[in-house]
Amino acid sequence: MGRLTTHVLDTTTGLPARGLVVELWSAGPAPALIRTVTTNDDGRIDGPVLEGDAFRAGVYELRFHAGDYLRASGAALPEPAFLDVIPIRFGIADPSRHYHVPLLVSPYGYSTYRGS
């Protein structure tokens, strides 16, 4: 069975982003919150964000609450912060595969890719 995983790296410190809240939303005409999780000491979620029968083809969005994390980590941010909630919208075409959507974040930039 396929699954969705993520992890977050703070590129300012070079360390995993511990305690960052991540929401998974279904995208489309009526977006709906599916699950809210928090990264562990390794910047990962304990287990898949989505798997099993709930893991279906479609368009999803991960919302990373980077602003709250950066403030809690001691980063000096202006108000409002340049980055707050970072949405990453992506498609699941084959629910039998593993989809890994990581986030590399700093106070003024981020990047992502399809990981393995």
PEMO-V423310 format. One record per backbone hydrogen bond with DSSP energy under -0.5 kcal/mol. NH is the residue of the N-H (numbers start at 0). CO is the residue of the C=O. If there is no record, write none. Layout:
((NH CO) (NH CO))
//
This chain:
((1 94) (2 96) (3 49) (4 98) (7 42) (8 102) (9 14) (10 8) (10 104) (11 104) (13 9) (14 9) (16 7) (17 15) (18 38) (19 16) (20 18) (21 36) (22 62) (23 34) (24 22) (24 60) (25 31) (26 58) (30 27) (31 25) (33 23) (34 23) (36 21) (38 19) (39 43) (42 39) (44 5) (46 44) (48 3) (49 3) (51 1) (53 50) (54 51) (55 53) (57 91) (59 89) (60 24) (61 87) (62 22) (63 61) (63 85) (64 20) (64 62) (65 63) (65 83) (66 83) (68 64) (69 65) (70 66) (71 67) (72 68) (73 70) (74 69) (76 74) (79 77) (82 106) (85 63) (85 83) (86 84) (87 61) (88 86) (89 59) (91 57) (92 90) (96 93) (98 2) (98 96) (99 97) (99 114) (100 4) (101 99) (101 112) (102 6) (103 110) (104 8) (104 102) (105 108) (108 105) (110 103) (112 101) (114 99) (114 112))
//
